[in-house]
Amino acid sequence: MAQEFTEANFEELVLKSDKPVLVDFWAEWCGPCRMVGPLVEEVANDYEGKAGVGKLNVDSNQAIAIKYGVRNIPTILYFKGGEVVDKVVGAVPKAKLEEKLAALV
């Protein structure tokens, strides 16, 4: 199951993680985000124990979205060692999400 990232837990769960982390920046009102959401859940299940996978609502966590320059959603950022190492913008197939995460595991 995908984690819920917030301003309160982002540093601990994403930046300090010893595993790669996929962060889905999304919002309730975003149609393409609703298409990607179930795929992120599937990736979370597939990579359980191997990588962190979760979602960050940009409406309730604006400071993080601004910090990472997220201007369009959905935006998927891949973190490793506390740094952004890859990025996908827009609705993409599950295979694309997994391909980039697999390269980091």
C-alpha positions in Angstrom: 0.0 0.0 0.0 1.3 3.4 -0.9 2.4 5.6 2.0 0.9 9.1 2.5 3.7 11.7 2.6 3.2 15.0 4.3 5.3 18.0 5.4 5.4 16.3 8.8 6.9 13.0 7.7 8.6 13.8 4.4 12.1 14.2 5.8 11.9 10.9 7.8 10.2 8.7 5.1 11.7 10.1 1.9 14.9 12.1 2.5 16.3 9.8 5.2 15.2 6.5 3.6 17.9 3.9 3.0 15.9 2.7 0.0 14.9 4.5 -3.2 11.5 6.3 -2.9 8.9 7.1 -5.5 6.8 10.2 -4.6 3.6 10.9 -6.6 2.7 14.6 -6.3 -1.1 14.7 -6.9 -4.4 16.5 -6.1 -8.0 15.4 -5.7 -9.2 17.6 -8.5 -6.6 16.3 -11.0 -8.1 13.9 -13.6 -4.7 12.5 -14.8 -3.7 12.0 -11.1 -6.7 9.8 -10.6 -5.5 7.7 -13.5 -2.0 7.3 -12.1 -3.1 6.8 -8.5 -4.1 3.1 -8.9 -0.8 2.4 -10.7 1.2 3.9 -7.9 -0.7 1.6 -5.5 0.2 -1.4 -7.6 3.9 -0.3 -7.8 3.8 0.1 -4.0 2.7 -3.5 -3.6 5.2 -4.8 -6.1 8.1 -3.0 -4.5 7.2 -3.6 -0.8 10.3 -4.0 1.2 12.5 -2.9 -1.8 11.6 0.7 -2.1 9.4 3.4 -0.6 6.3 4.4 -2.7 3.8 7.0 -1.7 1.7 10.0 -2.6 1.9 13.6 -1.6 -1.1 15.9 -1.9 0.1 19.2 -3.3 -2.9 21.1 -2.0 -2.2 20.3 1.7 1.6 20.1 1.3 2.4 23.1 -0.9 5.8 23.9 0.7 7.3 20.6 -0.5 5.8 20.9 -4.0 7.3 24.4 -4.2 10.7 23.2 -2.9 10.9 20.6 -5.6 9.6 22.8 -8.4 6.4 20.8 -9.0 4.4 22.9 -11.4 2.3 20.2 -13.2 0.6 17.2 -11.7 0.9 14.3 -11.6 4.6 14.6 -11.2 6.6 11.6 -10.0 9.9 12.2 -8.3 12.4 9.4 -7.6 14.6 10.0 -4.6 17.8 8.1 -3.6 20.0 9.1 -0.8 17.8 12.1 -0.1 18.3 13.5 -3.6 16.0 13.7 -6.6 17.5 11.3 -9.2 14.7 11.0 -11.7 11.4 12.5 -12.7 8.2 11.8 -14.7 5.6 14.4 -15.5 2.1 13.5 -16.6 0.1 10.3 -16.8 2.3 7.4 -17.7 1.9 3.6 -17.9 2.8 1.5 -14.9 5.7 0.0 -16.9 7.3 3.5 -17.1 7.0 4.0 -13.3 8.5 0.6 -12.6 11.3 0.9 -15.1 12.7 4.0 -13.4 12.2 2.6 -9.9 13.8 -0.7 -10.9 16.9 1.1 -12.1 17.4 2.5 -8.5 16.7 -0.7 -6.5 
